[in-house]
Amino acid sequence: MSYVDLTAENFDEVVAKNDITVMDFWAEWCGPCKSFSPIFEQVAEANPDVTFAKIDIDGQQELAQAFAVRSIPQIVVMKHDVVVYSESGTLPVSSLQDLIDQARAVDVSDIK
């Protein structure tokens, strides 16, 4: 498995110890989520320096509310505890990889 299951209990620890965290908010009943899952896993395998996390919105409603998830799948990218991207919908491999490359380059000190 190339990602961690993120919960309210381990969220702070996971995000704090990683420079970049890419989160996939999903649900078992969501067709687009199922089709996006192999893409998410492929990009995770190609980027071992980035933490990839899946959040089941049915089991983690508190996190879904905290990130204002209204439609799934929703991808959220955090760098040093700052949200640098949050959009719903699926992405092709190339776009997800580009998003990660952009997150690596962004200077969050200006945002903080």
N, C-alpha and C positions, 0 to 999 in steps of 0.2 A: 504494500500500500504506500502510495507516494504522498499521502496527505494525512492530516490529523482530523479527528472529529472534535469540533470546537463546541464547548458548552459554556453556560454561564459560570460554572465552577472553575474551568481551566482557562477562560478567556484572558484575564489579566496576565497570567503567567506566560501563556503562549505569545501574546502580542509584545509583552515587555522584553522577552529574551530574543526576539527576532527583529532584524532591521526592516524587512518587508514581509507582510502577511497578505496573501491573496485568499479571500474568502468567497465561497460559493454557497449562497443561501438557496436551498432546494427542498423538495418534498418527494416522497415515494410515489405519490399519485400524479406527479407532473411529467407529462410526456417530453416537453422541451428540456427539462432538467436531466432526464435519462439520456437524451441524445447528446447533451453537452458534457456529460460525465467523462466519456473517453477522451474528449479534447482537453478537459481540465487535467486529467491524469497524465496525458502525453506531455503537456507543457510542464507539469510538475516534475516529471522524470527528467526533463531537459534542463531544469533549473534547480539543482540541489541546494543552492545557496539561499533560496527563497522558501518560506514556509507557506504551504498550501493547506487550507482548512475548509472542511465542509460543515455546514450548519443546517441541520434538519429543522425547518421552521415549525413543524408540528410539535417537536419535542423541546424546542428552544424558543418559545414565543417571546420571552423577555428580550433575547438578543435580536430577534426579528423586529420587535417594536423599537428597540434602541437605535437600529439602523434604518428605521422607516421603510421596511420592506413592504411593498404594495403589490409587486408582481415578481414572479420567479421564472427562471433563475435570475438572481441578482448577484452581480460580482462587485465586491468591495475590496479595494486595495488600500492597505495602511502602511505607512512608512514612519518609523519612530513614533508610533502612537497617534499619527495624524492621517485622517482619511484623505487620500489623494485621488481616488476614483470611486464612483458608486453609480452603477447603471444596471437596469434589468435587461434581460435578453441574452441570447447566446452569442458567442463570438467564434470565428474560425481560429484555427491554431495560430496563423500568422498575426492576427489582430491581438490575441491574448499575449503572444510573445512580445509584440510591439509595446503593449501596455506595460508589461513588466520591465522592458528596457527603459521606457519613459520614467517609470517609478524609480529605477536605479539612479537616473540622472537628476531627478528633481531635488532641489535643496529645500527641505522643510523648515529650515531655520527662519526663512522669510514668512512662513505661514504661522509658526508658533509665535 
